[in-house]
Amino acid sequence: MNHPAQLAALKKPLPESLLAALLSLFGERCSTSEAMRTHHGRDESSYDPMLPDAVIFAQSTEEVSDAVKLCAAHDVPVIPYGAGTSLEGHILALRGGVSIDLSQMNKIIAVHPEDLTVTVQPGVTRKQLNAEIRDTGLFFPIDPGADASLGGMAATRASGTNAVRYGTMRENTLALTVVLADGRIIRTGTRARKSSAGYDLTRVFVGSEGTLGIITEVTVKLYPQPEAVSAAVCSFPTPGDAVRAVIQTIQMGVPVARVEFLDERGVKAINAYDKLSLPENPLLLFEFHGTEHGVKEQAETVQEIVAEHNATGFEWATRPEDRTRLWGARHNAYFALLQMRPGARAISTDCCVPISRLAECILDTKADCESHNMVYSIIGHVGDGNFHVQMLVDPNDPEDIARAEGVNARMVARAIAMDGTCTGEHGVGMHKMDFLVQEHGEGAIDTMRALKHALDPKNILNPGKIVQW
Ligand SMILES: Cc1cc2nc3c(=O)[nH]c(=O)nc-3n(C[C@H](O)[C@H](O)[C@H](O)COP(=O)(O)OP(=O)(O)OC[C@H]3O[C@@H](n4cnc5c(N)ncnc54)[C@H](O)[C@@H]3O)c2cc1C
């Protein structure tokens, strides 16, 4: 049983003895104020907030363990909270309970430049990490746009613009420290680059969205800062031309570091928001990393490919400030589009397909949005076969919301029929639970449920997310 209304019906007031114990352990770092609970009971999804009963700010693995033991003893839900940037209803407290905010666990524990690894507390954000390790000559490439926490990124198996070259949190997480549902603390791996030692617990927790354990340390891979970086933009007469150029680039094995697609609506939105004057046509934004020579070679190959697909206005951005401006605009695209319909809320969804099917999936989804008169934009990390559809809906108009959900459901069905997935990177949260069944089938979902039952027999860890209990 997992339906939001059913879970809400199970909601019980926070036991006074539990609140007293939390207050004695956390003092001022335990809050029941309406403002604090509201902040922790909403994410970037279009769902209405669902508030936890209390919020605590943990500062150590032991504190997380103590809090979880107390909540387990009282059968009270626990919802881990990173930076709150997730998009699919991940952190909403369906049954109330205690939100454990990990943002004060924000220390870099150990950098090992000689091994290209770093171990951090879960509240370290990706921008903080890169700022703090800059002098080592290394960087952490995973970039979901938002300044998410490393714990949240591991928990959602995040990726973003650089994944086409450097992979996602799945490939880049070496080990985790995790507090289990009964408060026990485990370590899931080592700093070794590979291991055949038993079940791969790291990858069980990566992507588990706080439903199997609370991550309190994350060890990830780092990469040398590239000797040379250059970026380029070009426009296309149709979205199909742009996406086919990307497919050919990937099929030819050009190791682009980033390749992002924006449809004409996305370009229009960022032009208005970031005061740019890009041609309002489908656009590709490339970044190349490597040696001076390697970057030049990659860029020349890509320039030839895009020309074959009718690209115009190929323009370089070699100065760091120009690149920062362009990527800043790309990262603002979500907020830029929100301005296109004042008062609207965004339903933001993603899917991912094998690269050869990408053009078909994007074009069919775009046609669907058009035929339902959606205010929308399609933007994507297209080098991975991953794209996002952002639809702006009137939160007070159930028909508008239903039309957007229809587009979402058909996009997911299309992606699954193409041997793709219902979400490439945003995760399941509350919004994609039914689609998970479509994608994996009952047998695989039963196996996931068995895992959940084994690791969280009281269903206290972020209940109501990923799989039906
Ligand atoms: C504008 C915008 C652009 C985005 N673009 C991308 C993108 O390109 N790629 C991408 O992958 N995502 C993207 N996202 C989504 C979001 O940034 C990611 O899902 C991110 O990984 C969430 O991290 P967070 O720290 O904000 O986690 P939160 O939102 O706080 O939590 C997310 C989930 O993880 C759980 N969790 C958090 N911390 C822990 C922990 N320490 N232990 C266990 N569970 C935990 C929570 O309970 C919740 O289920 C975007 C979001 C926005 C707003």
The ligand as a Tripos MOL2 file, in Angstrom:
@<TRIPOS>MOLECULE
LIG
   53    58     1     0     0
SMALL
NO_CHARGES

@<TRIPOS>ATOM
      1 C1         17.0200   23.3710  -12.3990 C.3       1 LIG1
      2 C2         17.2820   21.9140  -12.1090 C.ar      1 LIG1
      3 C3         18.0290   21.1700  -13.0060 C.ar      1 LIG1
      4 C4         18.2840   19.8230  -12.7580 C.ar      1 LIG1
      5 N1         19.0370   19.1180  -13.6560 N.ar      1 LIG1
      6 C5         19.3870   17.8600  -13.3790 C.ar      1 LIG1
      7 C6         20.2620   17.1490  -14.2450 C.ar      1 LIG1
      8 O1         20.7080   17.6610  -15.2660 O.2       1 LIG1
      9 N2         20.6100   15.8910  -13.9000 N.ar      1 LIG1
     10 C7         20.1540   15.2960  -12.7630 C.ar      1 LIG1
     11 O2         20.5380   14.1570  -12.4880 O.2       1 LIG1
     12 N3         19.2930   15.9310  -11.9350 N.ar      1 LIG1
     13 C8         18.9200   17.1960  -12.2080 C.ar      1 LIG1
     14 N4         18.0830   17.8640  -11.3470 N.ar      1 LIG1
     15 C9         17.5060   17.1640  -10.1920 C.3       1 LIG1
     16 C10        18.3280   17.2580   -8.8770 C.3       1 LIG1
     17 O3         19.2440   18.3340   -8.8820 O.3       1 LIG1
     18 C11        19.0380   15.9380   -8.6060 C.3       1 LIG1
     19 O4         18.0980   14.9060   -8.4390 O.3       1 LIG1
     20 C12        19.9640   15.9720   -7.3740 C.3       1 LIG1
     21 O5         20.7660   14.8270   -7.4110 O.3       1 LIG1
     22 C13        19.2310   16.0390   -6.0480 C.3       1 LIG1
     23 O6         20.1720   16.3090   -5.0240 O.3       1 LIG1
     24 P1         19.7350   17.0610   -3.6780 P.3       1 LIG1
     25 O7         20.9430   17.1940   -2.8350 O.co2     1 LIG1
     26 O8         19.0110   18.3050   -3.9960 O.co2     1 LIG1
     27 O9         18.7730   15.9590   -3.0690 O.3       1 LIG1
     28 P2         17.3190   16.1350   -2.4000 P.3       1 LIG1
     29 O10        16.3850   16.7660   -3.3650 O.co2     1 LIG1
     30 O11        17.4590   16.7670   -1.0790 O.co2     1 LIG1
     31 O12        16.9350   14.5960   -2.2050 O.3       1 LIG1
     32 C14        16.7370   13.7810   -3.3150 C.3       1 LIG1
     33 C15        16.4450   12.3530   -2.8520 C.3       1 LIG1
     34 O13        17.5980   11.7800   -2.2700 O.3       1 LIG1
     35 C16        17.3770   11.4610   -0.8940 C.3       1 LIG1
     36 N5         18.5840   11.8580   -0.1780 N.ar      1 LIG1
     37 C17        19.1420   13.0990   -0.1160 C.ar      1 LIG1
     38 N6         20.2710   13.0360    0.5930 N.ar      1 LIG1
     39 C18        20.4220   11.7440    0.9870 C.ar      1 LIG1
     40 C19        21.3980   11.0490    1.7570 C.ar      1 LIG1
     41 N7         22.4620   11.6630    2.2660 N.pl3     1 LIG1
     42 N8         21.2190    9.7150    1.9600 N.ar      1 LIG1
     43 C20        20.1690    9.0650    1.4280 C.ar      1 LIG1
     44 N9         19.2100    9.6680    0.7060 N.ar      1 LIG1
     45 C21        19.3520   10.9920    0.4910 C.ar      1 LIG1
     46 C22        16.1400   12.2200   -0.4840 C.3       1 LIG1
     47 O14        15.4330   11.5630    0.5430 O.3       1 LIG1
     48 C23        15.3670   12.2480   -1.7930 C.3       1 LIG1
     49 O15        14.6840   11.0390   -1.9650 O.3       1 LIG1
     50 C24        17.7910   19.2130  -11.5850 C.ar      1 LIG1
     51 C25        17.0440   19.9630  -10.6750 C.ar      1 LIG1
     52 C26        16.7690   21.3010  -10.9350 C.ar      1 LIG1
     53 C27        15.9830   22.0870   -9.9370 C.3       1 LIG1
@<TRIPOS>BOND
     1     1     2 1
     2     2     3 ar
     3     2    52 ar
     4     3     4 ar
     5     4     5 ar
     6     4    50 ar
     7     5     6 ar
     8     6     7 ar
     9     6    13 1
    10     7     8 2
    11     7     9 ar
    12     9    10 ar
    13    10    11 2
    14    10    12 ar
    15    12    13 ar
    16    13    14 ar
    17    14    15 1
    18    14    50 ar
    19    15    16 1
    20    16    17 1
    21    16    18 1
    22    18    19 1
    23    18    20 1
    24    20    21 1
    25    20    22 1
    26    22    23 1
    27    23    24 1
    28    24    25 2
    29    24    26 1
    30    24    27 1
    31    27    28 1
    32    28    29 2
    33    28    30 1
    34    28    31 1
    35    31    32 1
    36    32    33 1
    37    33    34 1
    38    33    48 1
    39    34    35 1
    40    35    36 1
    41    35    46 1
    42    36    37 ar
    43    36    45 ar
    44    37    38 ar
    45    38    39 ar
    46    39    40 ar
    47    39    45 ar
    48    40    41 1
    49    40    42 ar
    50    42    43 ar
    51    43    44 ar
    52    44    45 ar
    53    46    47 1
    54    46    48 1
    55    48    49 1
    56    50    51 ar
    57    51    52 ar
    58    52    53 1
@<TRIPOS>SUBSTRUCTURE
     1 LIG1         1 GROUP 0 **** ****
